[in-house]
Each structure stands twice: as structure tokens, then as C-alpha cells.
Amino acid sequence: MTKAELITIISDRADLSKAQARLALEVVLDSVTESLKSGDEVRLVGFGSFVPVSRSAGIARNPRTGETVKRPASKSARFRMGEGLKKALN
């Protein structure tokens, strides 16, 4: 599903205009992003959790050339599936 398809579904199900649905989705995504950037976990009960993860700097190897390179520290996010979503999928 693409972002445009999700906006259409939100618009239809919530009886909103596409502009309102787009704004609502943008606000949710921006809020999740800001929480993760500040190091906070985002929990959506029954759906799952987005957890910020810090990866320390290290040494990596280029598989094509075998050359070792320094890998900078980085931040990422992981998703943990909630029970409700797990039951819906199985």
C-alpha cells in the first residue's frame, strides 16, 4: 500500500476530504518521527511499538573488495508487532 492509497482509505472511512486525510496522516507520521528522534518509544496498543535503536560506530567490510571501512554511529527504528496485529495476521 502506498501513502496515496492510505490517504484515500482514511478519506473514505473517516468521511474526510483527501486534504484533511493527508494532513491527519502527516501529523501522525511527524509525531512518530519526532518521538523516535528524541529517543522515545511509540506504542500503539494492539498494533505494535516503534523502538529507537542506536548503533555504535564500528568497522565493516566491503564484501566486493574485502576492504575494511569505518562505519559511523547511526540511529534506526525497529518495529515490534503487537498481539492484536499478530492475531489478525495468523
C-alpha positions in Angstrom: 0.0 0.0 0.0 1.3 3.4 -0.9 0.9 6.7 1.0 -1.6 7.9 -1.6 -3.7 4.7 -1.2 -3.7 5.1 2.6 -4.8 8.7 2.3 -7.7 7.5 0.1 -8.7 4.8 2.6 -8.6 7.3 5.5 -10.6 9.8 3.5 -13.3 7.2 2.6 -13.6 5.6 6.0 -13.5 8.7 8.1 -15.7 10.8 5.8 -12.9 13.4 5.4 -11.7 15.2 2.3 -8.4 14.0 0.9 -6.7 17.2 2.0 -7.9 16.6 5.6 -6.9 12.9 5.5 -3.4 13.8 4.1 -3.0 16.4 6.9 -4.0 13.9 9.5 -1.6 11.3 8.2 1.2 13.8 8.0 0.6 14.9 11.7 0.7 11.2 12.8 3.9 10.4 10.9 5.6 13.6 12.1 4.7 12.9 15.7 6.1 9.4 15.5 9.2 10.7 13.8 9.8 13.4 16.5 9.2 10.9 19.3 11.7 8.4 17.8 14.3 11.3 17.2 14.0 12.2 20.9 14.6 8.6 21.9 11.1 7.8 23.0 9.3 4.6 22.1 5.9 4.9 20.3 3.4 2.3 21.5 0.1 1.7 19.6 -1.7 -0.8 21.8 -2.9 -3.8 19.8 -0.9 -2.8 16.8 2.8 -2.6 17.9 5.7 -0.5 19.0 8.3 1.6 17.2 11.5 1.4 19.2 14.5 3.7 18.6 17.8 1.9 18.3 21.3 3.4 18.5 24.1 1.6 16.6 27.6 2.3 17.7 30.4 3.1 15.3 32.5 0.1 14.1 34.4 -1.5 11.4 32.7 -3.1 8.4 34.0 -5.0 5.4 33.1 -4.2 1.8 32.0 -7.7 0.5 33.0 -6.8 -3.1 36.6 -5.7 -2.4 37.3 -7.1 1.1 38.4 -3.6 2.2 37.6 -2.6 5.7 35.9 0.7 6.3 34.8 2.7 9.3 31.1 2.6 9.9 29.8 5.7 11.6 27.4 5.6 14.6 23.7 5.8 13.5 20.2 5.7 14.7 17.4 3.5 13.4 14.0 2.3 14.5 12.6 -1.2 14.9 9.0 -2.3 14.9 7.7 -4.9 17.4 4.4 -6.4 16.4 1.6 -6.2 19.0 -0.7 -9.1 19.9 -3.7 -7.7 18.0 -1.8 -7.4 14.8 -0.2 -10.8 15.3 -3.7 -12.5 15.8 -5.1 -10.6 12.7 -2.3 -11.9 10.5 -2.5 -15.5 11.7 
